[in-house]
Amino acid sequence: MPKDLDVAKRAKVIEWLKTEVVDNVSRLFKALWEGSTGKVGDSLASLMMSSYILGRRLGMSYKDLDGLLLEKLKKHQQEGHQLEDWYQDISALQEHLRKR
């Protein structure tokens, strides 16, 4: 494949993935409105999948993304994020990611 076609294809895939992220957020909001637990879970999983794949297409490895997520969680925990103070969500997610 000629280089210019490969660059165009990669750009098109990135644009498509960006629309997938937005679409998945929209589906999540609709599922929340409907109160459908199954659709909420499916939408969240799709959003996470699209986000990871978009990151990969932008040159980040899944391992790097996991590391960045752990760093962000650590920062939120140190800064006393409300979700940590109220529910310990930050430390629970940190523990989950470490055990994977």
C-alpha positions in Angstrom: 0.0 0.0 0.0 1.4 3.4 -0.9 2.4 5.5 2.1 -0.1 8.3 1.4 -2.9 5.8 1.3 -1.8 4.2 4.6 -1.6 7.7 6.3 -5.1 8.5 5.0 -6.4 5.1 6.2 -4.9 5.6 9.6 -6.4 9.1 9.8 -9.8 7.7 8.8 -9.7 5.0 11.4 -8.8 7.6 14.1 -11.8 9.7 13.1 -14.0 6.7 13.1 -12.9 5.7 16.6 -13.5 9.2 17.8 -17.1 8.9 16.6 -17.4 5.5 18.3 -16.4 7.1 21.6 -19.1 9.8 21.3 -21.6 7.2 20.1 -20.8 5.0 23.1 -21.3 7.9 25.5 -24.6 8.6 23.9 -25.7 5.0 24.2 -24.6 5.0 27.9 -26.7 8.1 28.6 -29.7 6.5 26.9 -29.3 3.3 28.8 -29.1 5.2 32.1 -32.3 7.0 31.1 -34.0 3.7 30.4 -32.6 2.1 33.6 -31.4 -0.9 31.7 -28.5 -2.5 33.7 -27.5 -4.7 30.8 -27.3 -1.8 28.3 -25.4 0.3 30.8 -22.8 -2.4 31.2 -22.6 -3.0 27.5 -22.2 0.7 26.8 -19.5 1.1 29.5 -17.6 -1.9 28.1 -17.9 -0.5 24.5 -16.7 2.9 25.7 -13.7 1.4 27.4 -12.9 -0.7 24.4 -13.1 2.2 22.0 -11.0 4.3 24.3 -8.2 1.7 24.5 -8.2 1.1 20.8 -8.2 4.8 20.0 -5.2 5.2 22.4 -3.4 2.4 20.6 -4.1 3.9 17.2 -2.6 7.2 18.6 0.6 5.3 19.5 0.0 4.3 23.1 0.3 0.7 24.2 -2.4 -0.8 26.4 0.2 -1.2 29.1 1.1 2.5 28.9 -2.6 3.5 29.1 -3.0 1.3 32.2 0.1 3.0 33.7 -1.3 6.4 33.0 -4.6 5.4 34.5 -2.8 4.2 37.7 -0.9 7.5 37.9 -4.1 9.5 37.6 -5.8 7.3 40.3 -2.8 7.8 42.6 -3.0 11.6 42.1 -6.7 11.7 42.8 -6.2 9.6 45.9 -3.5 11.8 47.2 -5.5 15.0 46.5 -8.5 13.6 48.5 -10.9 13.1 45.6 -14.5 13.0 46.8 -15.2 9.6 45.3 -12.3 8.2 47.4 -13.4 10.0 50.5 -17.0 8.9 50.2 -16.8 5.4 48.6 -13.1 4.4 48.3 -13.7 4.0 44.5 -10.2 5.3 43.6 -8.4 2.8 45.8 -10.8 0.0 44.7 -10.0 0.6 41.0 -6.3 0.9 41.8 -6.4 -2.5 43.5 -8.4 -4.1 40.6 -5.8 -2.8 38.0 -2.9 -4.0 40.1 -4.4 -7.5 40.4 -4.9 -7.9 36.6 
